[in-house]
Amino acid sequence: MEKRFLAVFLLAFLFFASADKAVWAAPSDDIYIIGIVDPLNKSETIGHMPFPYFREVMKDALVNSPNNYIIKFITEDDLMDVGYYYSSVRSDPDMSSDQIKQLCLNNKLDAVLTANILNINQSMISRLFDGGGRKVDYKAEGIMYDRDANKIWSYTTETSKEYVREGDKFIPPQYTQMVNVFMDDTKKMAANLVSKIGTHSLDRQAPVIELTNFRSGDSVKTTCIVLKGKVSDNSKIAKITVSGQDFPLLKPQKEVAMFYPVSLSQGVKGQRVNVNITATDIYGYTATKDIDLIWDTPIGGYVTQVNKDSVSVRLSDNDFKNAVIGTGFMLWNVNQVSDPMSSTKFYTLEKVGPVVVSDKFGDKNIVHVQFFKGSENLLMNVKKGDILK
């Protein structure tokens, strides 16, 4: 019993001891798009010289074959958008967790790479029989955060170096000395990072667009259709547009499920209408799909009641048959307006938003329609007598 317990304990210990080291050892798709930020703690030297070339050195290390990571430089404007400001003091504060999360969300990043300068100290060294020298002590930490602001990589470098003075001059000059130290230590950080994150093969194929409910030649009967399907890619999809409108993609991902309303202009029977879908992956490869649709006899109805989470709509006998569950409509406010000069009454239409048929009640020719997820608050703008078409 005692031996068995010892064996189990040793296995558990080995597992947990190795888990941390293995996190970034093998190639994975955990990190694709990395935003590089200038060091947060600049600890500026006399003359306000910032950490030079950090972003360029890191980018060079990450994009050279076989490390095909997408790199984005994060600008000062990007940082200000999340409420972070570089100050003029020698040590800027670190970004907060919420700021890192928002930075990733705003720029569709998988990770944020930066550095802290922990110490810069320069001192003169006096000697009895020569011109003396100059000592540079420097310490910095490279850090990478994921989308949830977890620190997933860090590496500290430390340099203590002496420079001699020849005659009345330092060779190289003081500025060059500091640049050389910064560059050497940044390269050490970059080499350590590359060894941890593994490599990726470069994706040279465009995304694949697949629709399951519409194809060219199909008919449309309402001013809003709902596209169903998916977009997939070997790497990650960075952007999707539908007839010029951006699809709501919060972050790059390998497969995107589509259930998306597309607004159409009212047409007459036989009129053609084109819907265009484009998808671009993180390497810039783009796929395009065009769907040529044909207007049938338009269908529509009017609102009879606004419920807690849906809208009741009455349709004619024929329109009720054609409005199957999943059919998309555009809902419009009907507003009565009076001409102040002639007192003539007329009606105007104001678009509220897309809805989809969720339930049918055949005995009354009533359908229930619902707004799409994220647009439920539009329900408060609907009133009896509004129309769907």
C-alpha positions as CSV (number, residue, x, y, z in Angstrom):
1,M,0.0,0.0,0.0
2,E,2.8,2.4,0.9
3,K,4.7,1.6,-2.3
4,R,1.6,2.1,-4.4
5,F,0.9,5.5,-2.8
6,L,4.5,6.6,-3.4
7,A,4.3,5.6,-7.1
8,V,1.1,7.6,-7.6
9,F,2.6,10.6,-5.8
10,L,5.7,10.5,-8.0
11,L,3.6,10.3,-11.2
12,A,1.5,13.2,-10.1
13,F,4.6,15.2,-9.2
14,L,6.2,14.6,-12.6
15,F,3.0,15.5,-14.4
16,F,2.6,18.9,-12.7
17,A,6.3,19.6,-12.7
18,S,6.4,19.2,-16.5
19,A,3.1,20.9,-17.3
20,D,4.4,24.4,-17.1
21,K,7.4,23.7,-19.3
22,A,5.3,22.1,-22.0
23,V,2.8,24.9,-22.4
24,W,4.6,26.5,-25.3
25,A,7.1,23.8,-26.3
26,A,5.0,22.3,-29.1
27,P,3.6,24.1,-32.2
28,S,0.0,25.1,-31.6
29,D,-2.5,27.6,-32.9
30,D,-2.9,29.3,-29.5
31,I,-1.1,32.4,-30.7
32,Y,-1.5,33.7,-34.2
33,I,-1.8,37.5,-34.1
34,I,0.6,39.3,-31.7
35,G,0.4,43.0,-30.9
36,I,3.8,44.5,-30.0
37,V,3.7,47.4,-27.6
38,D,6.7,49.6,-26.7
39,P,8.0,48.8,-23.2
40,L,5.6,50.0,-20.6
41,N,8.3,51.0,-18.1
42,K,10.6,53.1,-20.2
43,S,12.8,54.3,-17.4
44,E,14.1,56.9,-19.7
45,T,17.8,57.9,-19.6
46,I,19.0,61.4,-19.5
47,G,17.9,63.0,-22.7
48,H,14.7,60.9,-22.7
49,M,16.0,58.1,-24.9
50,P,13.3,55.4,-25.0
51,F,13.9,51.6,-25.4
52,P,15.1,51.6,-29.0
53,Y,14.0,49.1,-31.7
54,F,12.1,46.8,-29.4
55,R,9.2,46.4,-31.8
56,E,11.4,46.0,-34.8
57,V,13.7,43.3,-33.3
58,M,10.7,41.3,-32.0
59,K,8.9,41.6,-35.3
60,D,12.0,40.4,-37.2
61,A,12.3,37.4,-34.9
62,L,8.7,36.4,-35.1
63,V,8.1,36.8,-38.9
64,N,11.3,35.1,-40.2
65,S,10.7,31.6,-41.4
66,P,9.6,29.2,-40.0
67,N,7.9,31.5,-37.4
68,N,4.9,32.8,-39.4
69,Y,3.1,34.8,-36.8
70,I,1.1,37.8,-37.8
71,I,2.4,40.9,-36.1
72,K,0.6,44.2,-35.4
73,F,2.4,47.3,-34.0
74,I,0.3,48.8,-31.3
75,T,0.4,52.6,-31.6
76,E,0.0,55.2,-28.9
77,D,-3.5,55.9,-30.2
78,D,-4.4,52.2,-29.7
79,L,-3.3,52.5,-26.1
80,M,-5.2,55.7,-25.5
81,D,-8.3,54.0,-26.8
82,V,-8.2,51.6,-23.9
83,G,-7.4,54.3,-21.4
84,Y,-3.6,53.8,-21.2
85,Y,-1.3,56.8,-21.5
86,Y,2.5,57.0,-21.5
87,S,3.6,59.6,-19.0
88,S,6.7,61.8,-18.9
89,V,8.0,60.2,-15.7
90,R,10.8,57.7,-15.6
91,S,8.6,54.7,-14.9
92,D,5.3,54.3,-16.6
93,P,2.7,52.1,-14.9
94,D,1.8,48.7,-16.3
95,M,-1.4,48.2,-18.2
96,S,-4.3,46.9,-16.2
97,S,-5.9,43.5,-17.0
98,D,-9.0,45.3,-18.3
99,Q,-6.9,47.4,-20.6
100,I,-5.1,44.4,-22.0
101,K,-8.4,42.6,-22.7
102,Q,-9.8,45.6,-24.4
103,L,-6.6,46.1,-26.5
104,C,-7.0,42.5,-27.7
105,L,-10.7,43.0,-28.5
106,N,-10.2,46.3,-30.3
107,N,-7.3,45.0,-32.5
108,K,-8.4,41.3,-32.8
109,L,-5.2,40.1,-31.1
110,D,-4.4,36.7,-29.6
111,A,-1.7,38.2,-27.4
112,V,0.1,41.4,-26.4
113,L,3.9,41.4,-26.3
114,T,5.7,44.1,-24.4
115,A,8.6,44.7,-21.9
116,N,9.4,46.3,-18.6
117,I,12.7,48.1,-18.0
118,L,13.4,47.2,-14.5
119,N,16.7,49.0,-14.0
120,I,19.0,51.4,-15.9
121,N,22.0,52.7,-14.0
122,Q,25.1,54.4,-15.4
123,S,28.1,55.3,-13.3
124,M,31.6,56.6,-13.8
125,I,34.5,54.5,-12.7
126,S,37.6,56.4,-11.6
127,R,41.0,54.8,-11.9
128,L,44.4,56.0,-10.6
129,F,46.6,55.8,-13.6
130,D,44.2,56.0,-16.6
131,G,41.2,58.0,-17.8
132,G,38.7,55.8,-16.0
133,G,35.6,54.2,-17.5
134,R,31.9,54.0,-17.5
135,K,29.7,51.2,-16.1
136,V,26.2,50.4,-17.4
137,D,23.8,48.2,-15.3
138,Y,20.7,47.2,-17.1
139,K,17.8,44.8,-16.4
140,A,14.6,44.2,-18.5
141,E,11.8,41.7,-18.7
142,G,10.0,40.6,-21.8
143,I,6.3,39.7,-21.2
144,M,3.5,38.3,-23.2
145,Y,-0.2,38.4,-22.2
146,D,-3.1,36.4,-23.7
147,R,-6.6,37.7,-24.4
148,D,-7.6,37.2,-20.8
149,A,-4.6,39.2,-19.5
150,N,-2.8,36.1,-18.2
151,K,1.0,36.3,-18.4
152,I,1.9,33.4,-20.7
153,W,5.6,34.2,-21.2
154,S,8.2,36.2,-19.5
155,Y,12.0,36.4,-19.7
156,T,14.4,38.6,-17.8
157,T,17.8,39.8,-19.1
158,E,20.5,41.5,-17.1
159,T,23.6,43.3,-18.3
160,S,26.5,44.8,-16.4
161,K,29.1,46.2,-18.7
162,E,32.2,48.5,-18.4
163,Y,33.4,50.8,-21.2
164,V,36.9,52.3,-21.1
165,R,37.7,55.9,-22.2
166,E,40.5,56.4,-24.7
167,G,42.0,59.8,-24.2
168,D,39.1,62.2,-23.5
169,K,36.5,60.1,-25.5
170,F,34.4,57.0,-25.0
171,I,34.7,54.5,-27.8
172,P,31.9,53.9,-28.8
173,P,30.1,57.0,-27.7
174,Q,27.7,56.9,-24.7
175,Y,24.6,56.8,-26.8
176,T,25.8,53.9,-28.9
177,Q,26.8,52.0,-25.8
178,M,23.2,52.1,-24.5
179,V,21.7,51.2,-27.9
180,N,24.0,48.2,-28.1
181,V,23.0,47.0,-24.7
182,F,19.3,47.5,-25.4
183,M,19.6,45.7,-28.8
184,D,21.6,42.8,-27.4
185,D,19.1,42.2,-24.6
186,T,16.1,42.5,-26.9
187,K,17.6,39.9,-29.2
188,K,18.0,37.6,-26.1
189,M,14.3,38.1,-25.3
190,A,13.3,37.4,-28.9
191,A,15.3,34.2,-29.1
192,N,13.8,32.9,-25.8
193,L,10.3,33.7,-27.1
194,V,10.7,31.9,-30.4
195,S,12.0,28.8,-28.6
196,K,8.9,28.8,-26.4
197,I,6.1,29.5,-28.9
198,G,7.0,26.9,-31.5
199,T,6.4,27.4,-35.2
200,H,3.6,27.4,-37.7
201,S,3.5,26.5,-41.4
202,L,2.3,29.4,-43.6
203,D,-1.3,29.0,-44.8
204,R,-1.5,29.8,-48.6
205,Q,-5.1,28.8,-49.1
206,A,-8.1,31.1,-49.1
207,P,-11.1,30.5,-46.8
208,V,-14.0,28.3,-47.8
209,I,-17.5,29.8,-47.8
210,E,-20.4,27.3,-47.5
211,L,-24.1,28.3,-47.4
212,T,-26.8,25.8,-46.6
213,N,-30.0,27.6,-47.3
214,F,-29.5,29.8,-50.4
215,R,-27.8,29.3,-53.8
216,S,-27.9,31.2,-57.1
217,G,-31.3,31.0,-58.8
218,D,-33.3,30.8,-55.5
219,S,-36.2,33.2,-55.0
220,V,-36.7,35.9,-52.4
221,K,-40.0,37.2,-51.0
222,T,-39.0,39.5,-48.2
223,T,-36.7,42.5,-47.7
224,C,-34.5,40.5,-45.3
225,I,-33.0,37.1,-45.9
226,V,-31.1,35.0,-43.3
227,L,-27.9,33.4,-44.5
228,K,-27.0,30.1,-42.8
229,G,-23.8,28.3,-43.3
230,K,-20.1,28.5,-42.2
231,V,-16.8,30.0,-43.3
232,S,-13.6,28.0,-42.5
233,D,-9.9,28.3,-43.0
234,N,-6.7,26.4,-42.4
235,S,-5.3,29.3,-40.3
236,K,-7.8,31.8,-39.0
237,I,-10.4,34.1,-40.6
238,A,-9.8,37.8,-39.9
239,K,-12.7,39.4,-41.7
240,I,-16.0,38.6,-43.3
241,T,-18.2,41.0,-45.3
242,V,-21.7,40.5,-46.6
243,S,-22.7,42.8,-49.4
244,G,-20.1,45.3,-48.1
245,Q,-21.3,45.1,-44.5
246,D,-18.9,43.8,-41.8
247,F,-19.9,40.5,-40.2
248,P,-19.6,40.7,-36.4
249,L,-16.4,38.8,-35.9
250,L,-14.9,39.5,-32.4
251,K,-11.7,37.7,-32.9
252,P,-10.0,35.7,-35.7
253,Q,-11.0,32.0,-35.7
254,K,-10.7,28.9,-37.8
255,E,-14.5,28.3,-38.3
256,V,-17.3,30.9,-38.2
257,A,-20.9,29.8,-38.0
258,M,-23.2,32.1,-40.0
259,F,-26.8,33.0,-39.1
260,Y,-26.8,36.4,-40.5
261,P,-29.6,38.8,-41.7
262,V,-29.1,40.6,-45.1
263,S,-31.2,43.6,-45.9
264,L,-32.5,43.8,-49.5
265,S,-34.2,46.6,-51.4
266,Q,-37.9,45.9,-52.2
267,G,-38.1,44.4,-55.7
268,V,-40.8,43.3,-58.2
269,K,-41.4,39.7,-59.4
270,G,-38.6,38.6,-61.7
271,Q,-36.1,41.3,-60.6
272,R,-32.6,40.0,-59.9
273,V,-30.6,40.8,-56.7
274,N,-27.0,39.9,-55.9
275,V,-25.6,39.1,-52.5
276,N,-21.8,39.1,-52.2
277,I,-19.8,37.4,-49.4
278,T,-16.0,37.8,-48.9
279,A,-13.8,36.2,-46.3
280,T,-10.2,37.1,-45.7
281,D,-7.8,35.1,-43.5
282,I,-5.0,36.5,-41.3
283,Y,-2.5,36.0,-44.1
284,G,-4.5,38.1,-46.5
285,Y,-6.0,35.4,-48.7
286,T,-9.5,36.2,-49.8
287,A,-12.4,34.1,-51.0
288,T,-15.6,35.5,-52.6
289,K,-19.0,34.0,-53.2
290,D,-21.7,35.7,-55.2
291,I,-25.4,34.6,-55.0
292,D,-27.8,35.7,-57.7
293,L,-31.3,35.7,-56.4
294,I,-34.6,36.4,-58.1
295,W,-37.6,38.3,-56.6
296,D,-40.8,36.4,-56.3
297,T,-44.1,37.9,-55.2
298,P,-43.3,39.8,-52.0
299,I,-45.0,38.7,-48.8
300,G,-45.6,40.6,-45.6
301,G,-47.9,41.3,-42.6
302,Y,-48.8,43.7,-39.8
303,V,-48.2,43.6,-36.0
304,T,-51.2,42.7,-33.9
305,Q,-49.5,42.4,-30.5
306,V,-46.1,43.0,-28.8
307,N,-45.2,40.2,-26.4
308,K,-42.5,39.8,-23.8
309,D,-39.9,38.4,-26.1
310,S,-41.6,38.3,-29.5
311,V,-44.0,40.1,-31.9
312,S,-47.3,38.7,-33.1
313,V,-47.9,39.3,-36.8
314,R,-51.0,38.6,-39.0
315,L,-50.5,37.4,-42.6
316,S,-52.8,36.6,-45.5
317,D,-53.6,32.9,-46.2
318,N,-51.0,32.7,-49.0
319,D,-48.3,34.7,-47.2
320,F,-48.8,32.5,-44.1
321,K,-48.1,29.4,-46.1
322,N,-44.8,30.9,-47.4
323,A,-43.6,32.2,-44.1
324,V,-42.0,29.1,-42.8
325,I,-40.1,29.0,-39.5
326,G,-36.7,30.7,-40.1
327,T,-38.0,33.1,-42.7
328,G,-36.4,36.5,-42.3
329,F,-38.4,39.8,-42.5
330,M,-37.5,43.5,-42.0
331,L,-39.7,45.1,-39.4
332,W,-40.8,48.7,-40.1
333,N,-42.5,51.4,-37.9
334,V,-45.5,52.9,-39.5
335,N,-45.9,56.6,-38.4
336,Q,-48.8,58.9,-39.2
337,V,-47.8,62.4,-40.2
338,S,-50.0,65.5,-40.8
339,D,-49.1,68.2,-43.3
340,P,-49.3,71.5,-41.2
341,M,-50.4,73.5,-44.2
342,S,-53.2,71.3,-45.6
343,S,-53.8,69.0,-42.6
344,T,-53.4,66.1,-45.1
345,K,-52.5,62.8,-43.3
346,F,-49.9,60.5,-44.7
347,Y,-47.7,57.6,-43.5
348,T,-44.0,57.1,-43.3
349,L,-41.9,54.0,-42.8
350,E,-38.9,53.8,-40.5
351,K,-36.7,50.7,-40.4
352,V,-36.5,49.0,-37.0
353,G,-34.5,45.9,-37.7
354,P,-34.4,42.3,-39.0
355,V,-36.5,39.6,-37.4
356,V,-37.0,35.8,-38.0
357,V,-40.1,33.7,-37.7
358,S,-39.9,31.6,-34.6
359,D,-43.5,30.1,-34.3
360,K,-46.7,29.7,-36.4
361,F,-50.4,29.6,-35.3
362,G,-52.4,28.3,-38.3
363,D,-55.9,28.8,-36.8
364,K,-55.3,32.6,-36.8
365,N,-52.8,33.1,-39.6
366,I,-50.5,34.5,-36.8
367,V,-46.7,34.1,-36.7
368,H,-44.3,35.1,-33.9
369,V,-41.1,36.8,-34.9
370,Q,-38.1,37.6,-32.8
371,F,-35.1,39.9,-33.1
372,F,-31.7,38.5,-33.4
373,K,-29.4,37.9,-30.4
374,G,-27.9,41.1,-29.3
375,S,-30.8,43.2,-30.8
376,E,-33.6,42.2,-28.3
377,N,-33.8,45.8,-27.0
378,L,-35.4,46.8,-30.4
379,L,-38.6,45.2,-29.1
380,M,-39.4,48.3,-27.2
381,N,-39.5,50.3,-30.5
382,V,-42.3,48.1,-31.9
383,K,-46.0,49.0,-31.7
384,K,-49.3,47.6,-32.9
385,G,-49.9,48.4,-36.6
386,D,-46.2,48.3,-37.6
387,I,-45.5,46.1,-40.7
388,L,-43.2,43.3,-41.9
389,K,-42.2,43.0,-45.5
